[in-house]
């Protein structure tokens, strides 16, 4: 069903397709244990039965309607303290792709969701495997809603619902991979400041007053940015507070 993309240097040149699996991240992690598995390997499925999202949430996807896959990357040029930069480039690669498909600007909802018109179109789950000298490998799981028309969650949306068009999954995968690879190569070239600035420009609710929930209590604050470790900075009554991914949530 999926062809090896002609538009990339290494992403997807080793493509592993399985009709169904529990988790593409788990299968990619197994494959990565083999020394011959190259960087850029993709594991893709039509039906992921136990997909995971951030905060332990499940990922809702109808079989054969969306792109559900995992990438094996080996960003050993990144220091452990800089691993959040990988989240930035993956998010930017996805928003680059979406800019070619939908008119409304996609936003990056911290820590790892991509939204259009206030609704989630894509989720990302990155699992970094560290060694003493740095990042050994990273498994990047991506779930992108393409042709699905009905969702249990009212906060989800697909490209089909946004554009009223039917998409060819193989074509969209190749285009998305080319965008992801371009951003990854920018990171490899050391374009950290440019990538960070673009990420912050697309950060959902940045510089806007919004309500948040932390440890059961609600408060108003203004997102001012993200620190080097990937924690979000929120100005609360003139005082900057910093939260990790499991420490704060948007109050919808």
Buried (B, 14 or more C-beta within 10 A) or exposed (E): EBEEBEEBEBBBBBBBEEEEBEBBBBBBBEBBEEEEBEBBBBBBBBBBEEBBBBEEEEBBBBBBBBBBBBBBBBBBEBEEEBBBBBBBBBBBBBBBBBEEBBEEEBBBBBBBBBBBEEBBBBBBBBBBEEEEEBBBBBBBBBBBBBBBEEBEEEEBBBBBBBEEEEBEBEEBBBBBBBBBBBBBBBBEEEBBEEBBEBBBEBBBBBEEEBEBEBEEEEBEBBBBBBEEEBBBBBBEEEEEBBBEBEEBEBEE
